[in-house]
Amino acid sequence: MRALADPDKLAKADFDESAWFYEGYQYAVTEGLKAVAGERPRRQMPRAPSGADWKEDEVYALFPKLSAKFAWR
């Protein structure tokens, strides 16, 4: 929720590229829910995107700290 409220704050977080791409992390939430609920949760796709419209070239101005850290310009 904090990341959604202010995504630019993620620029302060440490980034371990090898851990980020570790495939096991992709299943952690699903497996946790399965363990608690007894079954795998169904994916619910939204009917339409949420949030404000933005253009890709505006992302640098929208999130300047994240852009400075991760963008390929």
C-alpha positions as CSV (number, residue, x, y, z in Angstrom):
1,M,0.0,0.0,0.0
2,R,2.9,2.4,0.7
3,A,4.4,1.7,-2.7
4,L,1.1,2.5,-4.3
5,A,0.7,5.7,-2.3
6,D,4.2,6.9,-3.3
7,P,6.0,4.8,-5.8
8,D,9.0,7.1,-5.9
9,K,9.9,6.0,-2.4
10,L,10.9,2.7,-3.8
11,A,14.0,4.4,-5.2
12,K,15.5,4.3,-1.6
13,A,15.1,0.5,-1.4
14,D,18.1,-1.7,-2.0
15,F,18.0,-3.6,-5.3
16,D,19.5,-7.0,-5.5
17,E,19.2,-7.9,-9.2
18,S,20.0,-11.6,-8.7
19,A,17.3,-11.9,-6.0
20,W,14.8,-9.9,-8.0
21,F,14.8,-12.4,-10.8
22,Y,14.7,-15.5,-8.5
23,E,11.8,-17.5,-9.9
24,G,10.8,-18.9,-6.5
25,Y,9.6,-15.4,-5.4
26,Q,7.0,-15.4,-8.1
27,Y,5.1,-18.2,-6.5
28,A,5.4,-17.1,-2.8
29,V,2.0,-15.3,-2.6
30,T,0.1,-18.0,-4.5
31,E,1.6,-20.8,-2.4
32,G,0.9,-18.9,0.8
33,L,-2.7,-18.4,-0.1
34,K,-3.0,-22.0,-1.1
35,A,-1.7,-23.1,2.3
36,V,-4.1,-20.9,4.2
37,A,-7.2,-21.3,1.9
38,G,-6.6,-24.9,0.9
39,E,-6.8,-24.1,-2.8
40,R,-5.1,-22.0,-5.4
41,P,-6.8,-18.6,-5.7
42,R,-8.5,-17.8,-9.0
43,R,-7.0,-14.9,-11.0
44,Q,-9.4,-12.0,-11.3
45,M,-8.5,-9.8,-14.2
46,P,-9.9,-6.3,-14.1
47,R,-12.3,-5.2,-16.8
48,A,-10.3,-2.0,-17.4
49,P,-7.0,-0.5,-16.2
50,S,-7.3,1.6,-13.0
51,G,-5.6,4.8,-12.2
52,A,-4.8,7.9,-14.2
53,D,-3.9,7.8,-17.8
54,W,-0.2,8.5,-18.6
55,K,2.0,8.3,-21.6
56,E,5.3,6.4,-21.5
57,D,7.5,9.4,-22.1
58,E,5.8,11.1,-19.0
59,V,7.0,8.4,-16.6
60,Y,10.3,10.2,-16.0
61,A,8.5,13.3,-14.7
62,L,5.9,11.2,-12.8
63,F,8.6,9.2,-10.9
64,P,11.9,11.1,-11.1
65,K,13.7,9.2,-8.3
66,L,12.7,5.8,-9.7
67,S,13.6,6.9,-13.2
68,A,17.0,8.2,-12.1
69,K,17.8,4.8,-10.5
70,F,16.3,2.4,-13.1
71,A,15.6,4.1,-16.4
72,W,17.5,3.4,-19.5
73,R,17.7,6.7,-21.2
